[in-house]
Amino acid sequence: MKTILYMGISINGYIAKMDGDSEWTSEEDLKGFYEQSKNAGNIIMGKNTYIAASKSDYFPFPDVLNLVVSHKQIENKWGDKVIITNNTPKEIIKMLEQKGFTTAFLAGGGQLNTSFIKENLIDEIYIDIEPLVFGKGIKIFDEKDFEFELELLNIKKLNTNTIQIHYKVIKV
């Protein structure tokens, strides 16, 4: 099972403003995000990402299995298009494998990204760097004790001001 993390970020590493708003990413970022999620057939997000996506009428994401990771109770009113779970990252990967998926698509937020990378479960990272700077916000990873080396696979210009960096996570 390959796990891909895909994030639109500000140049100083924020994936959202303090209120969870990530509506500032480019059309190209959104297009790439949707393409990657469709290719994987699933999308894994934390509670705060779910809340932000719901406010913007993006949730549930179309044509994919939506997994929301939350320790708080959330009512599932979408049927089998959505799974709400408090499972660990390893249990989530195992569940996806049992359902026949070969790729897991991780869409944040910072706490969930950190839990996956700390368990050595992220294989590739796509980062779409948007031309913005925030003084405060939600970082791509929480400040925890971990360190991973990355191998650059590709750099692509998405539009006049946005670039995408694609990395492979070096497994130790």
N, C-alpha and C positions, 0 to 999 in steps of 0.2 A: 504494500500500500504506500503510495506516494502522497505526501501532504504538502499542499501549496498554500502559502500565505500571500495574500494580495492586498496591498494597502495603498491608498492615496495619502500622501503626507505633505505637510508644509516643509520648507527647506530646513527648519530647525526641529524636525522629527515629530510633529504633532499630527495625529490622525483625526482629531476632532477638537472643536472648541470646548471650553469647560462645560457648556450645557449639552454636549453631545452632538452638536451641529457639525455635519460633514458635507453640507450642501454646497460647499465652495470648490469641490473638485471639478475638473473639466469633463466635457462630454466624452473625450477620448478615454479618460480614466473609467468612467461609468461603462462605456462600451466594452473595454477590456475586461472589466470586472464581470459583466454579464456573460461575455464569451467564455471566460475561464470557468465560471460557475456552471454554465450549461455543459461544457466539456466534461467536468467532473460529475455532474448530475446531482450535486449536493452543495450545501452551504452551511457552515458551522459558525454560529455567532453567539456572543454573550448577551446577557440581559439588557445592558445599556445599548448595544448595537440594535437589538430587537426593538427597543423602545423608540430609538431614533428613526429606524426604518419604518415603524408603524406610523409615526407622526407624519412622515413624508409620503405615506401611501405606497411604499415600496414593498411592504411585507404582506403576505409571504412572497418571496421571490418566485417568479414564474418558471415552470418547466424543470424545477429541481426539488429535491427533498430538503426542507428547511429544518435544521437542528438548532434549537435555542438552549443554551447551557445556562441554568439558573438554579440557585439554591432557594429562591423564593417561588412560591406557587404562581403559575401563570395558567389561565384557562386556555385550553386548546379548542378554539372554535373553527379550526380550518381542516379538521379531519386528518387523513393520512398524508397530506402534503407537509405536515409539520410534526416534529417530535420535540417535546420539551423534556429535558433531562437534567439531572444533576450528576451524571456520570463523570468519571475522570477522563482526561484525554485518551488514555490507553483503552478504556472501555468504549469510548466513542468510536475510535478507530476500529476496534474489534466488531462493533455493531455494524459499521458501514461495510466491512469486509464480509460479514455474514449476509448482508443484503446484496452482495455481488458487486460493490463498487471497488474500483482499483485506484481511485484518486480521491482524497479528501480535500475540500476547498475551505480554508480557514479565512474568515472575514472579520476577526476582531471581536472585541476591543483589546486594549492593552493588557488587561488582566488575563484574558483567555489566551492571547498570543504568548504571554509569558509562561502560562502553565503548559502549553504545548512544547515550547522550545526547551524548557527546563527538563522535560521528559524525553528530549532528543527525538521529537516526533515531526519536526518541520524539515522537509527535504529541499524545497525551493522557496525563494522569496521574490515576489514582484513588488517593486516600489515605484509608484508614479509620483514624482516630485513636482509639486505645484509651486508656482512663483508667489508664495505667501509666507509671511512670518507672523507668528502669534506670540504674545508674551506669556500666555498661559494656555493650557489645553490638556488633552489626553495624549500621552505618548504612545508610540507604537509598541513599546514594551514597558512594563512596570519596572521600577528600580528594585531588582532582586539580585541575588548572587548567582550569576551564570556568565559564561563566555563561550562564544562559538566563532570559528573562522569561517569565512565565506569565500567562494570562488566565483568570480565574475563570469557570467555566461553571455550576457548581451547588454548593450546600451542602445536605446532607441529614442529618437525624438518623436513625441506624440503630436505636438503642435508647436507653434512659435515659441512658447515659453515652458512647456512641460516635457520632461524626459522620463523614460522608464528604465529602471535598472533591474536586471534579472540575475539573481544569485543562486548558487547551489550551496547548501549548508554542508560543511565538511564534518562528517561524522567521526567522532572520536572513539 
